[in-house]
Amino acid sequence: MKRRINRKKKETARRPPRRVVTETDIAAWYEGKRFADDWTSWHFPNWMKLLASYHDRPVRVLEIGSWEGRSALFFLNFLPRARLTCIDTFAGGQEHREAAARDATEARALKLLERRFDANVSAFATRIRKMKANSANALAQLGVEKRRFDIAYIDGGHRATEVYTDAVMTWPLIERGGTVIFDDYQWREMPERLDNPGPGIDAFLRAIEWQHRVAHKKYQVAIVKR
Ligand SMILES: C[S@@+](CC[C@H](N)C(=O)[O-])C[C@H]1O[C@@H](n2cnc3c(N)ncnc32)[C@H](O)[C@@H]1O
């Protein structure tokens, strides 16, 4: 019994201290940056829990769907030793293009998108790789380059087939023990069921049933590779 207690004490001593990030810290990350939208920051408390064990490590992060850089700035700031690969066409997804066709403000935001992203992440030029491409092409390129990642955030095209393709092409690039987060699992904005991400995520999780464990499943889904 005594030996067990001692071992536990030793393990606790070795564990790095949990990083405390305050709302003031987060506000500072985004100070002076320009955004038209914020679909993302309400996930930060959950991401901080899911990614706490990575914060001091030189992790490789893959992001599919960057928009104006809000999620990218989270990863770059919360994981100060991380390198981030961002894939985006900077042309918007189906829902953004439809909104831009209806509304001049949305059209302007879409026109400014890539410039906004570039300006918002400019302080991190040495830690970021921007791939302006369709995600299927960019992921194939990363596979051919034999790149590997510890964390992936899948938030690109929202049709079920797009999310499924992004997931299938991302999975071989993820290290064992790596984390993949899917956005918008419960998003139901599109009238056609298969124009929403949920069915694509469910189909992918079924296809890799024995290769993952679920770390979180609500509006977003987070899985860890076995
Ligand atoms: C919801 S936004 C991403 C939001 C961003 N992660 C954030 O938190 O601010 C989706 C992005 O995916 C991009 N996108 C959509 N389909 C894509 C595709 N097939 N390949 C690459 N990028 C795509 C769009 O241009 C858009 O910028």
The ligand as an SDF file (V2000), in Angstrom:
LIG
                    3D

 27 29  0  0  0  0  0  0  0  0999 V2000
  -17.1130   27.4690  -40.9910 C   0  0  0  0  0  0  0  0  0  0  0  0
  -15.7590   28.1070  -41.8570 S   0  0  0  0  0  0  0  0  0  0  0  0
  -14.3870   27.7780  -40.8020 C   0  0  0  0  0  0  0  0  0  0  0  0
  -14.4280   28.5710  -39.5280 C   0  0  0  0  0  0  0  0  0  0  0  0
  -13.1140   28.6020  -38.7780 C   0  0  0  0  0  0  0  0  0  0  0  0
  -12.6540   27.2630  -38.4270 N   0  0  0  0  0  0  0  0  0  0  0  0
  -13.2990   29.4150  -37.5190 C   0  0  0  0  0  0  0  0  0  0  0  0
  -13.4520   28.8260  -36.4560 O   0  0  0  0  0  0  0  0  0  0  0  0
  -13.3350   30.6380  -37.5740 O   0  0  0  0  0  0  0  0  0  0  0  0
  -15.5320   26.9400  -43.1530 C   0  0  0  0  0  0  0  0  0  0  0  0
  -14.3630   27.2410  -44.0660 C   0  0  0  0  0  0  0  0  0  0  0  0
  -14.1420   26.0940  -44.8750 O   0  0  0  0  0  0  0  0  0  0  0  0
  -13.7410   26.4920  -46.1660 C   0  0  0  0  0  0  0  0  0  0  0  0
  -14.0800   25.3870  -47.0770 N   0  0  0  0  0  0  0  0  0  0  0  0
  -15.3110   24.9170  -47.4130 C   0  0  0  0  0  0  0  0  0  0  0  0
  -15.2170   23.8810  -48.2430 N   0  0  0  0  0  0  0  0  0  0  0  0
  -13.8970   23.6630  -48.4390 C   0  0  0  0  0  0  0  0  0  0  0  0
  -13.1500   22.7160  -49.2040 C   0  0  0  0  0  0  0  0  0  0  0  0
  -13.7560   21.7550  -49.9130 N   0  0  0  0  0  0  0  0  0  0  0  0
  -11.8090   22.7860  -49.1830 N   0  0  0  0  0  0  0  0  0  0  0  0
  -11.1750   23.7490  -48.4510 C   0  0  0  0  0  0  0  0  0  0  0  0
  -11.8230   24.6700  -47.7170 N   0  0  0  0  0  0  0  0  0  0  0  0
  -13.1620   24.6240  -47.6950 C   0  0  0  0  0  0  0  0  0  0  0  0
  -14.5130   27.7690  -46.4330 C   0  0  0  0  0  0  0  0  0  0  0  0
  -13.8480   28.5810  -47.3830 O   0  0  0  0  0  0  0  0  0  0  0  0
  -14.5720   28.4050  -45.0380 C   0  0  0  0  0  0  0  0  0  0  0  0
  -13.5430   29.3390  -44.8710 O   0  0  0  0  0  0  0  0  0  0  0  0
  1  2  1  0
  2  3  1  0
  2 10  1  0
  3  4  1  0
  4  5  1  0
  5  6  1  0
  5  7  1  0
  7  8  2  0
  7  9  1  0
 10 11  1  0
 11 12  1  0
 11 26  1  0
 12 13  1  0
 13 14  1  0
 13 24  1  0
 14 15  1  0
 14 23  1  0
 15 16  2  0
 16 17  1  0
 17 18  1  0
 17 23  2  0
 18 19  1  0
 18 20  2  0
 20 21  1  0
 21 22  2  0
 22 23  1  0
 24 25  1  0
 24 26  1  0
 26 27  1  0
M  CHG  2   2   1   9  -1
M  END
$$$$
